[in-house]
């Protein structure tokens, strides 16, 4: 296969090497243009997460409510951070989990125990962070509501 098993599409950030591996094209000085391109790729990732992942949409809607609420209800910077950061971590983990699932589905479309394990572990990571959201909110706001 010319160029190895990996083929980069037009506008791709990757380029095939002679050995068939892909290397990120991030050599040398990273100026404003590269930062702008990185920002655009990130926005493309957010759009893909929103368009293709129902869980990400649900968690994003939850974050849209919880983040401003956390900034309003938190007393002091540390409480505000403790209420906001877990929601952001959930979104990050969901995007990573979705990326893992997409790669696993691409590489192994048929069922394989390791593929299932990778997907389950990504899902477990998101679940743990959702527990952290509930725990943070309960520990910070619970005493105020009960006391």
N, CA, C and O atoms as a MOPAC input file, in Angstrom:
PM7 MOZYME 1SCF
protein

 N      0.85900 1    -1.17700 1     0.00000 1
 C      0.00000 1     0.00000 1     0.00000 1
 C      0.89800 1     1.23000 1     0.00000 1
 O      1.68600 1     1.40400 1     0.93000 1
 N      0.80500 1     2.09200 1    -1.01600 1
 C      1.65400 1     3.27400 1    -1.05800 1
 C      1.37800 1     4.19000 1     0.13000 1
 O      0.22800 1     4.47000 1     0.46500 1
 N      2.43900 1     4.64100 1     0.74700 1
 C      2.29900 1     5.54500 1     1.88500 1
 C      1.94900 1     4.83500 1     3.17300 1
 O      1.68600 1     5.48500 1     4.18500 1
 N      1.94200 1     3.51000 1     3.15600 1
 C      1.65000 1     2.75900 1     4.36900 1
 C      0.15800 1     2.60900 1     4.58000 1
 O     -0.63900 1     3.04400 1     3.74800 1
 N     -0.22300 1     1.99800 1     5.68800 1
 C     -1.63600 1     1.74400 1     5.94400 1
 C     -2.41700 1     2.98400 1     6.33800 1
 O     -3.64800 1     2.97100 1     6.31800 1
 N     -1.73200 1     4.04000 1     6.69000 1
 C     -2.42300 1     5.25400 1     7.11300 1
 C     -2.38600 1     6.26400 1     5.98600 1
 O     -1.32800 1     6.54300 1     5.42300 1
 N     -3.52800 1     6.80300 1     5.66500 1
 C     -3.61300 1     7.80100 1     4.60900 1
 C     -4.16600 1     9.06400 1     5.23000 1
 O     -5.18900 1     9.03300 1     5.91300 1
 N     -3.48900 1    10.17600 1     4.99400 1
 C     -3.98700 1    11.42500 1     5.54000 1
 C     -4.87800 1    12.08300 1     4.50500 1
 O     -4.58600 1    12.07400 1     3.30900 1
 N     -5.96500 1    12.64900 1     4.98600 1
 C     -6.90300 1    13.32100 1     4.10500 1
 C     -6.43000 1    14.74400 1     3.86000 1
 O     -5.58800 1    15.25100 1     4.60100 1
 N     -6.96100 1    15.40200 1     2.82300 1
 C     -6.60200 1    16.80400 1     2.59400 1
 C     -6.94800 1    17.64000 1     3.81900 1
 O     -8.03500 1    17.50800 1     4.38300 1
 N     -6.04000 1    18.48200 1     4.21900 1
 C     -6.26000 1    19.32300 1     5.39100 1
 C     -5.96600 1    18.62200 1     6.69900 1
 O     -6.19200 1    19.18400 1     7.77100 1
 N     -5.46100 1    17.39000 1     6.62200 1
 C     -5.17800 1    16.62300 1     7.82900 1
 C     -3.94400 1    17.17200 1     8.52500 1
 O     -3.06800 1    17.76100 1     7.89200 1
 N     -3.88700 1    16.97100 1     9.83500 1
 C     -2.72700 1    17.39200 1    10.61600 1
 C     -1.64800 1    16.32700 1    10.61400 1
 O     -0.54700 1    16.57300 1    11.10800 1
 N     -1.93200 1    15.14400 1    10.06900 1
 C     -0.99300 1    14.03800 1    10.09400 1
 C     -0.41200 1    13.82300 1     8.71200 1
 O     -1.03000 1    14.15300 1     7.70000 1
 N      0.76900 1    13.27400 1     8.68900 1
 C      1.35200 1    12.93700 1     7.39700 1
 C      1.95900 1    11.54600 1     7.49400 1
 O      2.54900 1    11.19200 1     8.51400 1
 N      1.81300 1    10.75200 1     6.42600 1
 C      2.36900 1     9.40300 1     6.46500 1
 C      3.89000 1     9.44500 1     6.35200 1
 O      4.43800 1    10.25500 1     5.60400 1
 N      4.56200 1     8.58300 1     7.08400 1
 C      6.00200 1     8.42600 1     6.98100 1
 C      6.30400 1     7.22400 1     6.11200 1
 O      5.40900 1     6.43100 1     5.82000 1
 N      7.54500 1     7.07600 1     5.69300 1
 C      7.90400 1     5.96900 1     4.80900 1
 C      7.65900 1     4.61300 1     5.45900 1
 O      7.41000 1     3.64200 1     4.74400 1
 N      7.71900 1     4.50600 1     6.79300 1
 C      7.49400 1     3.23300 1     7.47800 1
 C      6.01800 1     2.92100 1     7.65600 1
 O      5.68500 1     1.84600 1     8.15400 1
 N      5.12000 1     3.82000 1     7.26700 1
 C      3.70300 1     3.56900 1     7.40100 1
 C      3.10800 1     4.09000 1     8.69700 1
 O      1.93500 1     3.84500 1     8.97800 1
 N      3.88600 1     4.79700 1     9.48200 1
 C      3.35700 1     5.38000 1    10.71300 1
 C      2.93600 1     6.80800 1    10.44000 1
 O      3.29000 1     7.38800 1     9.41400 1
 N      2.19100 1     7.36000 1    11.35100 1
 C      1.72600 1     8.73100 1    11.18900 1
 C      2.39000 1     9.58500 1    12.25700 1
 O      2.41600 1     9.22600 1    13.43400 1
 N      2.91600 1    10.70500 1    11.83300 1
 C      3.55700 1    11.64300 1    12.75100 1
 C      2.78300 1    12.94800 1    12.71200 1
 O      2.39300 1    13.41600 1    11.64200 1
 N      2.56500 1    13.52400 1    13.86400 1
 C      1.88000 1    14.80700 1    13.91400 1
 C      2.80300 1    15.87200 1    13.34700 1
 O      4.00000 1    15.87900 1    13.63300 1
 N      2.26200 1    16.75100 1    12.56400 1
 C      3.04800 1    17.79700 1    11.92000 1
 C      3.16100 1    19.00300 1    12.84600 1
 O      2.60100 1    20.06100 1    12.55500 1
 N      3.87200 1    18.85600 1    13.94600 1
 C      4.00600 1    19.94100 1    14.91900 1
 C      5.47800 1    20.17800 1    15.23100 1
 O      5.90800 1    20.09100 1    16.38100 1
 N      6.22200 1    20.47300 1    14.20600 1
 C      7.65200 1    20.69400 1    14.39700 1
 C      7.94000 1    22.18400 1    14.36300 1
 O      7.23400 1    22.95600 1    13.71400 1
 N      8.97900 1    22.57000 1    15.06600 1
 C      9.41900 1    23.94600 1    15.00900 1
 C      8.55000 1    24.89000 1    15.82000 1
 O      7.83400 1    24.48600 1    16.73600 1
 N      8.63700 1    26.15500 1    15.45500 1
 C      7.94600 1    27.22900 1    16.16500 1
 C      6.44000 1    27.10200 1    16.01500 1
 O      5.93700 1    26.86300 1    14.91800 1
 N      5.72400 1    27.26300 1    17.11700 1
 C      4.26000 1    27.22900 1    17.07900 1
 C      3.76000 1    28.63900 1    17.35700 1
 O      3.68300 1    29.07300 1    18.50700 1
 N      3.43400 1    29.32400 1    16.31600 1
 C      2.99200 1    30.70400 1    16.44300 1
 C      1.48900 1    30.83200 1    16.43300 1
 O      0.77000 1    29.85200 1    16.63100 1
 N      1.01500 1    32.03800 1    16.20200 1
 C     -0.42300 1    32.30400 1    16.23300 1
 C     -1.21600 1    31.45300 1    15.23200 1
 O     -2.33300 1    31.02800 1    15.52800 1
 N     -0.64300 1    31.20600 1    14.05600 1
 C     -1.37000 1    30.40900 1    13.06200 1
 C     -1.61000 1    28.99000 1    13.57200 1
 O     -2.70900 1    28.45600 1    13.42100 1
 N     -0.59600 1    28.37900 1    14.17200 1
 C     -0.74800 1    27.02700 1    14.70000 1
 C     -1.71700 1    27.00200 1    15.87100 1
 O     -2.49800 1    26.06000 1    16.00400 1
 N     -1.67800 1    28.01700 1    16.72100 1
 C     -2.62700 1    28.09800 1    17.83400 1
 C     -4.05500 1    28.24600 1    17.31700 1
 O     -4.98400 1    27.65000 1    17.86200 1
 N     -4.22400 1    29.04300 1    16.26400 1
 C     -5.54700 1    29.20800 1    15.67100 1
 C     -6.03800 1    27.88900 1    15.08800 1
 O     -7.20800 1    27.53800 1    15.24700 1
 N     -5.15100 1    27.15200 1    14.41100 1
 C     -5.52200 1    25.86000 1    13.83700 1
 C     -5.88900 1    24.87900 1    14.95200 1
 O     -6.85600 1    24.12900 1    14.81400 1
 N     -5.13500 1    24.87200 1    16.05200 1
 C     -5.44700 1    23.99400 1    17.18100 1
 C     -6.82500 1    24.33300 1    17.75800 1
 O     -7.59200 1    23.44000 1    18.11800 1
 N     -7.12700 1    25.62300 1    17.84100 1
 C     -8.44100 1    26.04900 1    18.31600 1
 C     -9.53800 1    25.55500 1    17.37600 1
 O    -10.57500 1    25.07900 1    17.83600 1
 N     -9.32200 1    25.66100 1    16.07200 1
 C    -10.31500 1    25.20200 1    15.10200 1
 C    -10.53200 1    23.69500 1    15.20600 1
 O    -11.67000 1    23.23300 1    15.12200 1
 N     -9.46500 1    22.92200 1    15.38700 1
 C     -9.59000 1    21.47100 1    15.53800 1
 C    -10.36500 1    21.13100 1    16.81400 1
 O    -11.15700 1    20.18900 1    16.83800 1
 N    -10.12600 1    21.90600 1    17.86600 1
 C    -10.87000 1    21.68100 1    19.11100 1
 C    -12.34900 1    21.95500 1    18.91200 1
 O    -13.18800 1    21.18700 1    19.38400 1
 N    -12.67900 1    23.03100 1    18.22300 1
 C    -14.08600 1    23.34900 1    17.95700 1
 C    -14.71900 1    22.26500 1    17.08100 1
 O    -15.88900 1    21.92400 1    17.25400 1
 N    -13.94200 1    21.73000 1    16.14700 1
 C    -14.42800 1    20.62900 1    15.30900 1
 C    -14.74200 1    19.41000 1    16.18000 1
 O    -15.72600 1    18.71000 1    15.94200 1
 N    -13.90600 1    19.16100 1    17.18300 1
 C    -14.14700 1    18.06700 1    18.12000 1
 C    -15.39600 1    18.28800 1    18.95000 1
 O    -16.16500 1    17.35300 1    19.17300 1
 N    -15.61100 1    19.52000 1    19.41500 1
 C    -16.84100 1    19.83600 1    20.15700 1
 C    -18.07200 1    19.61000 1    19.28200 1
 O    -19.06200 1    19.02700 1    19.72300 1
 N    -17.99500 1    20.08600 1    18.02200 1
 C    -19.13500 1    19.90100 1    17.11100 1
 C    -19.40200 1    18.42000 1    16.86200 1
 O    -20.55700 1    17.99500 1    16.83200 1
 N    -18.34600 1    17.63400 1    16.68300 1
 C    -18.51700 1    16.19600 1    16.46200 1
 C    -19.12500 1    15.53600 1    17.69400 1
 O    -20.01000 1    14.68800 1    17.57000 1
 N    -18.66300 1    15.91300 1    18.86600 1
 C    -19.23100 1    15.37400 1    20.09900 1
 C    -20.70200 1    15.70800 1    20.21600 1
 O    -21.50800 1    14.85100 1    20.57900 1
 N    -21.06000 1    16.94200 1    19.91200 1
 C    -22.45800 1    17.36900 1    20.00400 1
 C    -23.31500 1    16.65600 1    18.96200 1
 O    -24.42600 1    16.21600 1    19.25500 1
 N    -22.79100 1    16.54500 1    17.74900 1
 C    -23.56800 1    15.98300 1    16.63900 1
 C    -23.77300 1    14.47900 1    16.77400 1
 O    -24.84300 1    13.96800 1    16.44300 1
 N    -22.75500 1    13.76400 1    17.25900 1
 C    -22.77600 1    12.30100 1    17.19300 1
 C    -22.97500 1    11.59900 1    18.53400 1
 O    -23.20700 1    10.39000 1    18.55000 1
 N    -22.89300 1    12.30200 1    19.64500 1
 C    -22.93100 1    11.64400 1    20.95300 1
 C    -24.05900 1    12.19500 1    21.83000 1
 O    -23.98100 1    13.31700 1    22.33200 1
 N    -25.09700 1    11.39300 1    22.00300 1
 C    -26.23300 1    11.80300 1    22.83100 1
 C    -25.80100 1    12.04300 1    24.27900 1
 O    -26.28600 1    12.97000 1    24.92800 1
 N    -24.89800 1    11.21300 1    24.78000 1
 C    -24.43100 1    11.38700 1    26.16800 1
 C    -23.73100 1    12.72700 1    26.33500 1
 O    -23.92100 1    13.40800 1    27.34300 1
 N    -22.91700 1    13.11200 1    25.34500 1
 C    -22.23300 1    14.39800 1    25.42400 1
 C    -23.24300 1    15.53900 1    25.41600 1
 O    -23.08800 1    16.50200 1    26.16700 1
 N    -24.27100 1    15.44800 1    24.58100 1
 C    -25.29800 1    16.50100 1    24.54900 1
 C    -25.99100 1    16.62500 1    25.90300 1
 O    -26.20000 1    17.73500 1    26.39400 1
 N    -26.34600 1    15.50200 1    26.50400 1
 C    -27.00800 1    15.51300 1    27.80500 1
 C    -26.10300 1    16.12100 1    28.87100 1
 O    -26.53700 1    16.96800 1    29.65300 1
 N    -24.83800 1    15.68400 1    28.90100 1
 C    -23.89400 1    16.19200 1    29.90300 1
 C    -23.55800 1    17.65500 1    29.65700 1
 O    -23.31900 1    18.39700 1    30.61000 1
 N    -23.53500 1    18.08600 1    28.39600 1
 C    -23.29000 1    19.49900 1    28.09400 1
 C    -24.45500 1    20.35800 1    28.58300 1
 O    -24.24600 1    21.43900 1    29.13400 1
 N    -25.66700 1    19.88200 1    28.38300 1
 C    -26.84300 1    20.62200 1    28.88200 1
 C    -26.80800 1    20.71100 1    30.40800 1
 O    -27.13400 1    21.74800 1    30.98500 1
 N    -26.41500 1    19.62800 1    31.04400 1
 C    -26.27700 1    19.63900 1    32.49600 1
 C    -25.20700 1    20.64500 1    32.93000 1
 O    -25.39800 1    21.38400 1    33.89600 1
 N    -24.08200 1    20.66900 1    32.21100 1
 C    -23.00300 1    21.60600 1    32.53700 1
 C    -23.43300 1    23.05200 1    32.31400 1
 O    -23.03100 1    23.94200 1    33.06400 1
 N    -24.24300 1    23.28800 1    31.29100 1
 C    -24.72400 1    24.65000 1    31.01700 1
 C    -25.54700 1    25.16900 1    32.18900 1
 O    -25.57500 1    26.37200 1    32.44900 1
 N    -26.21400 1    24.26600 1    32.89300 1
 C    -26.99000 1    24.65700 1    34.07900 1
 C    -26.08500 1    24.71400 1    35.31000 1
 O    -26.12600 1    25.68100 1    36.07100 1
 N    -25.26700 1    23.67200 1    35.50400 1
 C    -24.49100 1    23.55000 1    36.74800 1
 C    -23.33900 1    24.55300 1    36.85800 1
 O    -23.05100 1    25.02800 1    37.95600 1
 N    -22.68600 1    24.88000 1    35.76800 1
 C    -21.52700 1    25.77800 1    35.85800 1
 C    -21.93300 1    27.17600 1    36.33300 1
 O    -21.35400 1    27.67000 1    37.30100 1
 N    -22.90800 1    27.83200 1    35.68800 1
 C    -23.31000 1    29.14800 1    36.22700 1
 C    -23.88800 1    29.05100 1    37.64000 1
 O    -23.66100 1    29.92800 1    38.47300 1
 N    -24.64100 1    27.97400 1    37.90100 1
 C    -25.21200 1    27.78500 1    39.23300 1
 C    -24.10700 1    27.62500 1    40.27500 1
 O    -24.19500 1    28.17500 1    41.37200 1
 N    -23.06800 1    26.86800 1    39.92600 1
 C    -21.94000 1    26.68500 1    40.83400 1
 C    -21.19400 1    27.97900 1    41.10300 1
 O    -20.75500 1    28.23100 1    42.22600 1
 N    -21.05100 1    28.80800 1    40.05800 1
 C    -20.39300 1    30.10800 1    40.24000 1
 C    -21.23800 1    31.03700 1    41.10900 1
 O    -20.69800 1    31.87500 1    41.83100 1
 N    -22.55000 1    30.89000 1    41.04300 1
 C    -23.44700 1    31.72800 1    41.82900 1
 C    -23.55500 1    31.24700 1    43.27200 1
 O    -23.53300 1    32.05700 1    44.19900 1
 N    -23.67300 1    29.91700 1    43.47000 1
 C    -23.90800 1    29.37500 1    44.81100 1
 C    -22.63600 1    29.16200 1    45.63100 1
 O    -22.69500 1    29.11400 1    46.85900 1
 N    -21.50000 1    29.03400 1    44.96900 1
 C    -20.25700 1    28.81000 1    45.70700 1
 C    -19.83900 1    30.02900 1    46.50800 1
 O    -19.88800 1    31.15600 1    46.01300 1
 N    -19.42700 1    29.79900 1    47.74700 1
 C    -18.90800 1    30.88100 1    48.58500 1
 C    -17.39100 1    30.84600 1    48.49100 1
 O    -16.75800 1    29.93200 1    49.02000 1
 N    -16.81900 1    31.80500 1    47.84100 1
 C    -15.37700 1    31.85900 1    47.69800 1
 C    -14.89900 1    31.07300 1    46.48600 1
 O    -15.62800 1    30.26700 1    45.90800 1
 N    -13.65500 1    31.33400 1    46.12400 1
 C    -13.07800 1    30.75300 1    44.91000 1
 C    -12.98300 1    29.22900 1    44.96100 1
 O    -13.26000 1    28.55800 1    43.96700 1
 N    -12.59600 1    28.68500 1    46.10400 1
 C    -12.42500 1    27.23300 1    46.19200 1
 C    -13.74700 1    26.48700 1    46.05200 1
 O    -13.80000 1    25.45400 1    45.38500 1
 N    -14.79600 1    26.98100 1    46.65800 1
 C    -16.10500 1    26.34500 1    46.50400 1
 C    -16.59100 1    26.44300 1    45.06600 1
 O    -17.13800 1    25.48700 1    44.51600 1
 N    -16.38700 1    27.60300 1    44.46800 1
 C    -16.79500 1    27.77200 1    43.07200 1
 C    -16.06100 1    26.76300 1    42.19200 1
 O    -16.67200 1    26.12200 1    41.33600 1
 N    -14.76400 1    26.62300 1    42.40100 1
 C    -13.97800 1    25.65100 1    41.62900 1
 C    -14.45200 1    24.22600 1    41.88800 1
 O    -14.55500 1    23.42400 1    40.95900 1
 N    -14.73800 1    23.91100 1    43.13900 1
 C    -15.16900 1    22.55400 1    43.49000 1
 C    -16.53600 1    22.22000 1    42.89700 1
 O    -16.85600 1    21.04600 1    42.71000 1
 N    -17.33100 1    23.22000 1    42.60400 1
 C    -18.63000 1    22.98400 1    41.98800 1
 C    -18.56300 1    22.98300 1    40.45400 1
 O    -19.37100 1    22.32300 1    39.80000 1
 N    -17.61800 1    23.70800 1    39.88900 1
 C    -17.52800 1    23.85400 1    38.43300 1
 C    -16.63300 1    22.79300 1    37.78400 1
 O    -17.00500 1    22.20000 1    36.77200 1
 N    -15.46700 1    22.55800 1    38.36100 1
 C    -14.47700 1    21.67600 1    37.72000 1
 C    -15.00700 1    20.26700 1    37.44700 1
 O    -14.74600 1    19.74000 1    36.36500 1
 N    -15.72900 1    19.63300 1    38.35700 1
 C    -16.21900 1    18.28500 1    38.03400 1
 C    -17.08700 1    18.22700 1    36.77200 1
 O    -17.02000 1    17.25000 1    36.02700 1
 N    -17.88700 1    19.24300 1    36.52700 1
 C    -18.71000 1    19.26000 1    35.31400 1
 C    -17.85200 1    19.35800 1    34.06100 1
 O    -18.13600 1    18.71100 1    33.05300 1
 N    -16.80700 1    20.16400 1    34.12700 1
 C    -15.88900 1    20.28200 1    32.98900 1
 C    -15.14600 1    18.96600 1    32.77600 1
 O    -14.92300 1    18.55200 1    31.63900 1
 N    -14.76400 1    18.31300 1    33.86600 1
 C    -14.08300 1    17.02300 1    33.75900 1
 C    -14.98400 1    15.95700 1    33.13600 1
 O    -14.51300 1    15.11000 1    32.37700 1
 N    -16.27400 1    15.99800 1    33.45400 1
 C    -17.22100 1    15.05000 1    32.85100 1
 C    -17.24800 1    15.23900 1    31.33400 1
 O    -17.20500 1    14.26200 1    30.58700 1
 N    -17.31900 1    16.48400 1    30.88000 1
 C    -17.33600 1    16.74600 1    29.44200 1
 C    -16.04600 1    16.27400 1    28.77800 1
 O    -16.07400 1    15.68500 1    27.69700 1
 N    -14.92100 1    16.53500 1    29.43000 1
 C    -13.63300 1    16.09400 1    28.88000 1
 C    -13.56800 1    14.58000 1    28.79200 1
 O    -13.15100 1    14.02700 1    27.77400 1
 N    -13.98000 1    13.91300 1    29.85500 1
 C    -13.93800 1    12.45000 1    29.86900 1
 C    -14.90000 1    11.86500 1    28.83900 1
 O    -14.59500 1    10.85100 1    28.21100 1
 N    -16.05500 1    12.49400 1    28.66400 1
 C    -17.01700 1    12.00000 1    27.66900 1
 C    -16.46000 1    12.12700 1    26.26000 1
 O    -16.65000 1    11.23300 1    25.43500 1
 N    -15.77900 1    13.22100 1    25.97800 1
 C    -15.14800 1    13.37400 1    24.66100 1
 C    -14.05700 1    12.32400 1    24.45800 1
 O    -13.95600 1    11.73100 1    23.38400 1
 N    -13.24500 1    12.09700 1    25.48300 1
 C    -12.20500 1    11.06200 1    25.38600 1
 C    -12.83000 1     9.67300 1    25.23200 1
 O    -12.35600 1     8.86400 1    24.43400 1
 N    -13.88200 1     9.39900 1    25.98700 1
 C    -14.57100 1     8.11900 1    25.88200 1
 C    -15.13600 1     7.92500 1    24.47400 1
 O    -15.03100 1     6.83900 1    23.90200 1
 N    -15.73100 1     8.97700 1    23.92200 1
 C    -16.27600 1     8.89700 1    22.56700 1
 C    -15.17100 1     8.68100 1    21.54400 1
 O    -15.35700 1     7.95400 1    20.56800 1
 N    -14.02000 1     9.31000 1    21.76300 1
 C    -12.89000 1     9.11000 1    20.85500 1
 C    -12.40500 1     7.66300 1    20.92000 1
 O    -12.11200 1     7.05800 1    19.88900 1
 N    -12.32000 1     7.11100 1    22.12500 1
 C    -11.92000 1     5.71200 1    22.28700 1
 C    -12.91000 1     4.80200 1    21.56600 1
 O    -12.50900 1     3.89400 1    20.83700 1
 N    -14.20000 1     5.04700 1    21.77100 1
 C    -15.22100 1     4.21500 1    21.13600 1
 C    -15.14300 1     4.30400 1    19.61600 1
 O    -15.28900 1     3.29200 1    18.93100 1
 N    -14.91300 1     5.50200 1    19.08000 1
 C    -14.82100 1     5.66500 1    17.62900 1
 C    -13.63000 1     4.89800 1    17.06300 1
 O    -13.74400 1     4.23200 1    16.03500 1
 N    -12.48700 1     4.99600 1    17.73900 1
 C    -11.29700 1     4.28500 1    17.27000 1
 C    -11.50200 1     2.78100 1    17.37400 1
 O    -11.14900 1     2.04500 1    16.45200 1
 N    -12.06600 1     2.31600 1    18.47700 1
 C    -12.31500 1     0.87600 1    18.64800 1
 C    -13.26800 1     0.37300 1    17.57100 1
 O    -13.04400 1    -0.69200 1    16.99500 1
 N    -14.33500 1     1.13300 1    17.29200 1
 C    -15.28300 1     0.72700 1    16.25700 1
 C    -14.64000 1     0.70100 1    14.87600 1
 O    -14.97700 1    -0.14400 1    14.04700 1
 N    -13.72400 1     1.61700 1    14.63000 1
 C    -13.02800 1     1.66100 1    13.33500 1
 C    -12.07400 1     0.48800 1    13.19800 1
 O    -12.03200 1    -0.16000 1    12.15200 1
 N    -11.31100 1     0.21100 1    14.24200 1
 C    -10.28000 1    -0.82600 1    14.18700 1
 C    -10.88200 1    -2.21900 1    14.30300 1
 O    -10.41200 1    -3.15500 1    13.65700 1
 N    -11.91500 1    -2.36000 1    15.12000 1
 C    -12.48400 1    -3.68000 1    15.40000 1
 C    -14.00500 1    -3.62600 1    15.33600 1
 O    -14.66500 1    -3.60400 1    16.37400 1
 N    -14.58200 1    -3.60300 1    14.10600 1
 C    -16.03800 1    -3.50600 1    14.00900 1
 C    -16.76400 1    -4.73600 1    14.56500 1
 O    -17.90100 1    -4.62000 1    15.02100 1
 N    -16.13100 1    -5.89500 1    14.53500 1
 C    -16.74400 1    -7.08500 1    15.13100 1
 C    -16.42000 1    -7.10400 1    16.63200 1
 O    -15.48300 1    -6.44800 1    17.08700 1
 N    -17.21700 1    -7.87000 1    17.38800 1
 C    -17.01700 1    -7.90300 1    18.83500 1
 C    -15.68500 1    -8.55600 1    19.18400 1
 O    -15.31500 1    -9.58700 1    18.62300 1
 N    -14.98300 1    -7.94400 1    20.10700 1
 C    -13.76100 1    -8.50800 1    20.67100 1
 C    -13.74700 1    -8.14100 1    22.14300 1
 O    -14.12700 1    -7.03100 1    22.51600 1
 N    -13.30600 1    -9.07700 1    22.98100 1
 C    -13.32500 1    -8.84900 1    24.42500 1
 C    -12.54800 1    -7.59400 1    24.81900 1
 O    -13.00700 1    -6.82300 1    25.66200 1
 N    -11.38000 1    -7.38200 1    24.21900 1
 C    -10.57200 1    -6.20500 1    24.56000 1
 C    -11.24700 1    -4.90800 1    24.10800 1
 O    -11.16800 1    -3.89000 1    24.79500 1
 N    -11.90600 1    -4.95200 1    22.95500 1
 C    -12.63300 1    -3.77100 1    22.48900 1
 C    -13.75800 1    -3.43500 1    23.46600 1
 O    -13.95100 1    -2.27300 1    23.82200 1
 N    -14.49300 1    -4.45200 1    23.89300 1
 C    -15.55800 1    -4.23000 1    24.87100 1
 C    -15.01800 1    -3.70900 1    26.18500 1
 O    -15.62100 1    -2.84200 1    26.81800 1
 N    -13.87000 1    -4.24600 1    26.59400 1
 C    -13.26200 1    -3.79100 1    27.85300 1
 C    -12.84600 1    -2.32700 1    27.75300 1
 O    -13.05900 1    -1.56200 1    28.69400 1
 N    -12.25900 1    -1.92900 1    26.63100 1
 C    -11.84200 1    -0.53100 1    26.45600 1
 C    -13.04700 1     0.40400 1    26.53100 1
 O    -12.98800 1     1.44700 1    27.18200 1
 N    -14.12700 1     0.03400 1    25.87000 1
 C    -15.33600 1     0.85800 1    25.90400 1
 C    -15.92700 1     0.92600 1    27.31600 1
 O    -16.34600 1     1.99200 1    27.76700 1
 N    -15.95800 1    -0.20100 1    28.00000 1
 C    -16.50400 1    -0.23300 1    29.36100 1
 C    -15.66500 1     0.60800 1    30.31500 1
 O    -16.20900 1     1.29000 1    31.18400 1
 N    -14.35100 1     0.56200 1    30.15900 1
 C    -13.48000 1     1.34000 1    31.04800 1
 C    -13.63500 1     2.83900 1    30.79400 1
 O    -13.60100 1     3.63200 1    31.73500 1
 N    -13.80500 1     3.23200 1    29.53300 1
 C    -14.06500 1     4.64000 1    29.23800 1
 C    -15.36800 1     5.09600 1    29.85300 1
 O    -15.45700 1     6.19400 1    30.40300 1
 N    -16.38300 1     4.24900 1    29.75900 1
 C    -17.67800 1     4.55600 1    30.35700 1
 C    -17.56700 1     4.65200 1    31.87900 1
 O    -18.19300 1     5.51400 1    32.49500 1
 N    -16.77600 1     3.77200 1    32.48000 1
 C    -16.58700 1     3.80400 1    33.94000 1
 C    -15.90800 1     5.09800 1    34.37500 1
 O    -16.22800 1     5.63800 1    35.43400 1
 N    -14.97400 1     5.60000 1    33.56800 1
 C    -14.29800 1     6.86100 1    33.90300 1
 C    -15.30700 1     8.01200 1    33.92700 1
 O    -15.27400 1     8.85100 1    34.82700 1
 N    -16.19300 1     8.05000 1    32.94600 1
 C    -17.23100 1     9.09100 1    32.91700 1
 C    -18.14000 1     8.94800 1    34.12900 1
 O    -18.49000 1     9.94100 1    34.76600 1
 N    -18.52400 1     7.71500 1    34.45000 1
 C    -19.39500 1     7.47200 1    35.60100 1
 C    -18.76100 1     7.97900 1    36.90400 1
 O    -19.42900 1     8.61700 1    37.71700 1
 N    -17.46600 1     7.69000 1    37.09500 1
 C    -16.78800 1     8.15400 1    38.31000 1
 C    -16.81500 1     9.67600 1    38.41500 1
 O    -16.98100 1    10.22100 1    39.50600 1
 N    -16.65400 1    10.35100 1    37.30200 1
 C    -16.69000 1    11.81100 1    37.33700 1
 C    -18.10700 1    12.33100 1    37.58100 1
 O    -18.27800 1    13.37500 1    38.21000 1
 N    -19.11100 1    11.62500 1    37.09900 1
 C    -20.49100 1    12.00900 1    37.42300 1
 C    -20.75800 1    11.84400 1    38.92300 1
 O    -21.45600 1    12.65700 1    39.52800 1
 N    -20.20100 1    10.79000 1    39.51100 1
 C    -20.30700 1    10.60900 1    40.96500 1
 C    -19.61000 1    11.77100 1    41.67700 1
 O    -20.09900 1    12.26500 1    42.69300 1
 N    -18.46700 1    12.20500 1    41.13900 1
 C    -17.75100 1    13.34200 1    41.72200 1
 C    -18.60600 1    14.60800 1    41.68200 1
 O    -18.60000 1    15.39000 1    42.63200 1
 N    -19.33700 1    14.81300 1    40.59300 1
 C    -20.23100 1    15.97700 1    40.49800 1
 C    -21.26000 1    15.92600 1    41.62600 1
 O    -21.44200 1    16.90500 1    42.35000 1
 N    -21.92000 1    14.80000 1    41.77100 1
 C    -22.94800 1    14.66200 1    42.81000 1
 C    -22.33600 1    14.84000 1    44.19700 1
 O    -22.89500 1    15.54000 1    45.04200 1
 N    -21.19600 1    14.20800 1    44.42700 1
 C    -20.52600 1    14.29400 1    45.72400 1
 C    -20.11200 1    15.72500 1    46.04500 1
 O    -20.31300 1    16.19000 1    47.16700 1
 N    -19.54200 1    16.42000 1    45.08100 1
 C    -19.11800 1    17.81100 1    45.30500 1
 C    -20.29600 1    18.69700 1    45.67200 1
 O    -20.23800 1    19.46500 1    46.63200 1
 N    -21.37100 1    18.57800 1    44.89100 1
 C    -22.54300 1    19.39700 1    45.16200 1
 C    -23.16900 1    19.04300 1    46.50400 1
 O    -23.59900 1    19.92900 1    47.24300 1
 N    -23.22300 1    17.75100 1    46.82400 1
 C    -23.82800 1    17.33000 1    48.09900 1
 C    -23.00100 1    17.80000 1    49.28700 1
 O    -23.55700 1    18.27800 1    50.27600 1
 N    -21.68200 1    17.67100 1    49.20400 1
 C    -20.82900 1    18.06200 1    50.33200 1
 C    -20.79000 1    19.57000 1    50.54500 1
 O    -20.68900 1    20.03500 1    51.68000 1
 N    -20.87000 1    20.33000 1    49.46800 1
 C    -20.78700 1    21.78100 1    49.60500 1
 C    -22.14200 1    22.39600 1    49.92300 1
 O    -22.25200 1    23.24800 1    50.80400 1
 N    -23.17600 1    21.96200 1    49.20300 1
 C    -24.48200 1    22.61000 1    49.38600 1
 C    -25.37900 1    21.86900 1    50.36700 1
 O    -26.31800 1    22.46100 1    50.89900 1
 N    -25.11700 1    20.60000 1    50.61800 1
 C    -25.93100 1    19.81800 1    51.54200 1
 C    -26.03700 1    20.43200 1    52.92100 1
 O    -27.14800 1    20.60800 1    53.42300 1
 N    -24.90700 1    20.77000 1    53.56200 1
 C    -24.99500 1    21.37500 1    54.89300 1
 C    -25.78600 1    22.68200 1    54.92300 1
 O    -26.44000 1    22.98500 1    55.92000 1
 N    -25.73200 1    23.45400 1    53.84200 1
 C    -26.49300 1    24.71000 1    53.80200 1
 C    -27.99700 1    24.43900 1    53.73400 1
 O    -28.79900 1    25.13200 1    54.35900 1
 N    -28.35500 1    23.41200 1    52.96100 1
 C    -29.76900 1    23.10000 1    52.81300 1
 C    -30.34800 1    22.42200 1    54.05200 1
 O    -31.51500 1    22.62500 1    54.38800 1
 N    -29.53000 1    21.61900 1    54.72900 1
 C    -29.99300 1    20.87300 1    55.89500 1
 C    -29.83600 1    21.64200 1    57.20400 1
 O    -30.51000 1    21.35200 1    58.19300 1
 N    -28.94500 1    22.61700 1    57.19500 1
 C    -28.64700 1    23.29900 1    58.45800 1
 C    -29.19100 1    24.63400 1    58.61300 1
 O    -28.98300 1    25.26900 1    59.64700 1

